């Protein structure tokens, strides 16, 4: 039995092939953005873990009699801004409030105006063309 998109994924009557393709490409771009955002959160978490790992390093350096190096790490590295005046949580917040929020809002506006808010119309049509019998 051939796949037919349900009403939530069916092309609106007013949408031509080029429009469906354009909105589909915008959806792909949003999906890439979501992956990038995930990597940003990974950067945030790994940087924080690396900073906390320095506690063990400085403790061991102290124990090994390398107090000067331990103090230098504490003074110059522990809790350091990763970018001027910014810890990673602030970078994540700025990204979310700025680029990410704007991208999502525009993707939603385009989809609302051109696809009547329907999601993954291009993908549903691809599934319709490529589903094995």
C-alpha positions in Angstrom: 0.0 0.0 0.0 1.4 3.4 -1.0 2.2 5.9 1.7 0.0 9.0 1.7 0.9 12.0 3.9 -1.6 12.7 6.7 -3.3 16.1 6.9 -0.5 17.5 9.1 2.1 16.7 6.5 0.2 17.2 3.3 1.1 20.1 1.0 -1.2 23.0 1.2 -3.1 23.6 -2.1 -1.4 27.0 -2.6 2.2 25.7 -2.3 4.1 24.9 -5.4 7.2 22.7 -5.8 9.7 25.5 -5.4 8.0 26.7 -2.2 7.9 23.2 -0.7 11.6 22.8 -1.6 12.5 26.1 0.0 10.7 25.4 3.2 12.2 21.9 3.3 15.7 23.5 3.0 14.9 25.9 5.8 13.9 22.9 7.9 17.2 21.2 7.1 19.0 24.3 8.1 17.1 24.4 11.4 18.0 20.8 12.1 21.7 21.7 11.5 21.3 24.6 13.9 19.9 22.2 16.6 23.0 20.1 16.2 25.2 23.1 16.5 23.4 24.2 19.6 24.0 20.7 21.1 27.7 21.1 20.4 27.6 24.4 22.1 26.1 22.8 25.2 28.8 20.1 24.9 31.4 22.8 24.8 29.8 24.4 27.9 29.7 21.2 29.9 33.2 19.9 28.9 34.8 23.3 29.7 33.2 23.3 33.1 34.3 19.7 33.8 37.9 20.6 32.7 37.9 23.6 35.0 36.8 21.4 38.0 39.4 18.7 37.0 42.0 21.4 37.7 41.3 21.0 41.4 42.8 17.5 41.4 45.7 18.8 39.3 46.6 21.6 41.8 46.1 19.3 44.8 48.6 16.8 43.3 51.0 19.5 42.3 50.9 20.8 45.9 51.5 17.2 47.2 54.4 16.8 44.8 56.0 20.0 46.1 55.2 22.0 43.0 53.3 24.8 44.9 54.4 27.5 42.5 52.9 25.7 39.5 49.8 24.8 41.5 49.3 28.4 42.5 49.8 29.6 38.9 47.1 27.3 37.7 44.8 28.5 40.4 45.5 32.1 39.7 45.6 32.1 35.9 43.3 29.2 34.9 40.7 28.1 37.5 37.5 30.0 36.8 38.9 32.0 34.0 36.6 33.6 31.4 36.7 31.6 28.2 36.0 34.8 26.2 36.4 38.3 27.6 33.9 38.8 30.5 32.1 35.5 29.6 31.9 32.1 31.0 30.4 29.4 28.8 26.9 29.6 30.4 26.8 33.3 29.2 27.8 32.3 25.7 25.0 29.7 25.6 22.5 32.2 26.9 23.6 34.9 24.4 23.4 32.4 21.6 19.9 31.1 22.7 18.5 34.6 23.1 20.0 36.0 19.9 20.8 33.9 16.8 18.9 30.7 17.9 15.7 32.5 18.9 15.7 34.6 15.8 16.3 31.6 13.5 13.6 29.5 15.1 11.1 32.4 15.0 11.8 33.0 11.3 11.6 29.3 10.5 8.2 29.2 12.2 7.0 32.3 10.4 8.0 31.0 7.0 6.4 27.6 7.7 3.2 29.3 9.0 2.9 31.6 6.0 3.9 29.1 3.3 2.9 25.7 4.6 0.0 26.7 6.9 2.2 25.8 9.8 2.7 22.2 8.6 6.0 20.6 9.4 8.1 18.3 7.2 6.0 18.6 4.1 9.0 18.1 1.8 10.1 15.0 3.8 6.6 13.5 3.7 6.6 13.9 -0.1 10.0 12.3 -0.2 8.7 9.4 1.8 5.8 9.1 -0.5 8.2 8.9 -3.5 10.7 6.6 -1.9 8.7 4.1 0.2 9.2 0.5 -0.9 6.0 -1.3 -1.9 
